[in-house]
Every structure is written in structure tokens, then in C-alpha cells.
Amino acid sequence: LAHGATRREELPIMRKAEVQMTLKKASPDQVVPDPRGSSHPSPTPPVFVRKMRNAAVGTGCDIRLKVTVAGDPQPSLYWYHNDDLLNMENQEYGGLWIRDCKPTDAGLYTCIANNHLGRKIQGFHWKNHKIQKEIL
């Protein structure tokens, strides 16, 4: 045999193998916690951390309603005036601006915070150009 060559019998035998794997979602009782702790908080339902405050306003004023909401995953916020869903384009998360308010803007303003773990509601009733807190 030439230098570096081996006999055919000395070569390892390679065989093709098929592997099949099935992944299943673990139930809560099958999950083993990481002993080092988790860097991600546990999922939580929405909670209003900062609620809307009372404010006296007159016609022609700008009103800003602001809430701070905690929850994981981050809750979706929906604002309503009376029973009408408001368009939230160009609004910041947690805030609602009512520009150049008119008497027709009076009524119930409601913020609904929602994620897959729950739903919370915070509302204000604006009557006679004064916002009064209403607990829902």
C-alpha cells in the first residue's frame, strides 16, 4: 500500500440514519424554572398605574387625558367617547388629546386596556366643561 493509504476494512462504516422529532408545548406543571432566575417578567393582566385626573376646562381649550398602564404583554388601548371608538392615529400610547373642545365633546371618555390575560376600564365623564372621575 502507498504511504497514508489504509485498507478498505480499516475505514469506519458510515450509515445513514433517520431522526424524527416531535415538539409539544409544555403544560405549566411540566415547566422547570431557571435556577438563575428569569430576565423576563411573568405575563400579567393590564392594570392602570396612573389614572386620569380631574380637570376643569372651557370651550376652545385643549384637553389631554393620560393613563399609564402596566401589563405583559403590553396591553392594547382603546379610547371611546360615549359609545364611539375614537381614531387613535397620531396619538401617543396612553394619551388622548381633545383639541379645541366644544360642547359636543362633553360625555363619557373611556380607556380600555386589554391583553390576553385580562381587561381593565378607566373612564371620565365630562359634563358642563368639567371632567369628573367616574369609576367603572
C-alpha positions as CSV (number, residue, x, y, z in Angstrom):
1,L,0.0,0.0,0.0
2,A,1.1,3.6,-0.7
3,H,2.1,5.8,2.2
4,G,-1.0,7.2,4.0
5,A,-3.4,4.7,2.4
6,T,-5.4,2.3,4.6
7,R,-7.0,-0.9,3.9
8,R,-10.7,-0.9,3.0
9,E,-11.5,-3.0,6.1
10,E,-10.0,-0.4,8.4
11,L,-12.3,2.5,7.3
12,P,-15.1,3.3,9.6
13,I,-18.5,2.3,8.4
14,M,-20.9,5.3,8.0
15,R,-24.6,4.6,7.9
16,K,-27.4,6.9,7.1
17,A,-29.9,7.3,9.9
18,E,-33.3,9.0,10.1
19,V,-34.3,11.0,13.1
20,Q,-37.8,12.2,13.8
21,M,-38.5,14.8,16.4
22,T,-41.9,16.0,17.8
23,L,-42.1,19.2,19.8
24,K,-45.0,19.8,22.1
25,K,-45.9,22.8,24.2
26,A,-45.3,22.0,27.9
27,S,-48.1,22.4,30.4
28,P,-47.4,24.7,33.4
29,D,-46.8,21.7,35.7
30,Q,-44.0,20.5,33.3
31,V,-42.1,23.7,33.2
32,V,-38.9,23.7,35.2
33,P,-37.9,27.2,36.4
34,D,-34.5,28.5,35.5
35,P,-32.5,28.4,38.8
36,R,-30.6,31.6,37.8
37,G,-33.9,33.5,37.6
38,S,-35.6,34.9,34.6
39,S,-34.8,38.1,32.8
40,H,-38.4,38.3,31.5
41,P,-41.2,39.3,33.9
42,S,-44.2,36.9,34.2
43,P,-47.1,37.7,32.0
44,T,-49.6,40.0,33.8
45,P,-53.0,41.4,33.1
46,P,-53.4,45.1,32.5
47,V,-53.5,47.5,35.5
48,F,-53.9,51.2,35.5
49,V,-50.8,52.6,37.3
50,R,-51.7,56.3,36.6
51,K,-55.3,57.1,36.2
52,M,-56.9,60.1,34.5
53,R,-57.1,63.2,36.7
54,N,-59.9,65.7,37.2
55,A,-59.6,68.9,35.2
56,A,-61.8,72.0,34.7
57,V,-61.9,73.1,31.0
58,G,-63.9,75.5,29.0
59,T,-64.9,75.7,25.3
60,G,-62.0,76.2,23.0
61,C,-59.4,74.6,25.3
62,D,-57.2,71.6,24.6
63,I,-57.7,68.6,26.9
64,R,-55.2,65.8,27.4
65,L,-56.4,62.6,29.0
66,K,-53.4,60.4,30.1
67,V,-53.2,57.0,31.6
68,T,-50.2,54.8,32.4
69,V,-50.9,51.1,32.0
70,A,-48.8,48.1,33.1
71,G,-49.1,44.6,31.8
72,D,-47.2,41.9,29.9
73,P,-47.6,41.7,27.1
74,Q,-48.2,45.4,26.7
75,P,-51.9,46.0,26.7
76,S,-53.7,47.4,23.7
77,L,-55.5,50.7,24.5
78,Y,-58.9,51.7,23.1
79,W,-60.4,55.1,23.7
80,Y,-64.2,55.7,23.5
81,H,-66.3,58.9,23.6
82,N,-69.7,57.8,24.8
83,D,-70.1,54.5,22.8
84,D,-68.0,55.6,19.8
85,L,-64.5,54.2,19.3
86,L,-62.1,57.0,18.7
87,N,-59.5,57.1,15.9
88,M,-56.1,57.0,17.7
89,E,-53.9,57.9,14.7
90,N,-51.2,60.4,15.7
91,Q,-51.8,59.9,19.4
92,E,-49.2,58.7,21.8
93,Y,-49.6,55.4,23.8
94,G,-51.7,56.2,26.9
95,G,-52.7,59.7,25.9
96,L,-55.7,61.3,24.2
97,W,-55.8,64.9,23.1
98,I,-59.1,66.7,22.6
99,R,-58.2,69.8,20.6
100,D,-60.3,73.0,20.7
101,C,-63.0,71.3,22.7
102,K,-66.7,72.1,22.0
103,P,-69.8,71.4,24.0
104,T,-70.4,68.3,21.7
105,D,-67.2,66.9,23.1
106,A,-68.8,66.5,26.5
107,G,-69.7,63.0,27.6
108,L,-68.1,59.8,28.9
109,Y,-64.5,59.1,27.9
110,T,-63.4,55.6,28.5
111,C,-60.0,53.9,28.1
112,I,-60.0,50.1,27.8
113,A,-56.7,48.3,28.4
114,N,-56.7,44.8,27.0
115,N,-54.3,41.8,26.7
116,H,-54.9,38.1,26.6
117,L,-54.8,37.9,30.4
118,G,-57.5,40.5,31.1
119,R,-59.2,43.8,30.6
120,K,-59.4,47.0,32.7
121,I,-61.6,50.0,32.2
122,Q,-61.0,53.6,33.3
123,G,-63.5,56.4,32.5
124,F,-64.2,60.0,33.0
125,H,-67.4,61.9,32.5
126,W,-67.1,65.4,31.2
127,K,-70.2,67.4,32.0
128,N,-70.6,71.2,31.9
129,H,-67.0,71.7,30.8
130,K,-65.6,69.9,33.9
131,I,-64.1,66.4,33.9
132,Q,-65.3,64.3,36.9
133,K,-63.8,61.0,37.7
134,E,-66.1,58.0,37.2
135,I,-65.0,54.6,38.5
136,L,-66.2,51.8,36.3
